Amino acid sequence: MASTETQPAICVRDLHKSIATATHTVDILRGLSFDVPRGQFVAIMGASGSGKSTLLGLLAGLDNASSGSIQLDGEEITGLDEDSLARLRARKLGFVFQSYQLIPTLTAEENVLLPAELAGVNGASAERARALLENVGLAERCDHYPVQLSGGEQQRVALARAFVLKPPILMADEPTGNLDTANGSVVLDLLLTLNKQEGTTLVMVTHDPALAARADRRIMMRDGVIIADEQ
């Protein structure tokens, strides 16, 4: 058996997702198979309804596949119960969402520290949180609440939060979708810089061709299948 270091960061085999309605079954994903090597930046693209967001949710363990296999960092996640999935996400995954998902009653630093607190990690984490906020240009905003920050600043806090536990895999869902062009460019540059520094595998859902062009690889989806896989 290959060591964890030589295995892909993500391994997907014959992945299906279907939803039963009152009259018929809707096939959202239809037999997807692919690997993502460690350290690769993959952009997943496709029109609305193509299945790209469903795929990201399955990869993150936020939803259950109908059939097939997903391995994250050498661990099979399909079939795990909610508690096991939560523990795996805490160890393996960082997230960046389009809508920032900051807690309004917590400061920037406290928001960054939240994953560490939920995972029961303390000590050096506060120092790391401040260092990450400095890396994203918010060293002077550690004690500010989300309402006191612009959208671009809030997303930079979300970036710092995603990296605080040094996850091997980062998943991003339209991370610049709520930002104007200038702020979106800044956030993307910071995300890619942090990703390179941390050696993280990055899987990003996006509809933006310019953003996808900066990825190492582009997976195009349509009607629940992969129609192109370009590097």
Helices and strands as residue ranges (DSSP letters): G 4-6, E 10-20, E 25-36, E 41-45, H 52-59, E 67-72, E 75-76, H 82-92, E 93-97, H 108-118, H 125-135, G 139-141, G 146-148, H 151-163, E 169-173, H 181-198, E 201-205, H 209-212, E 217-222, E 225-230
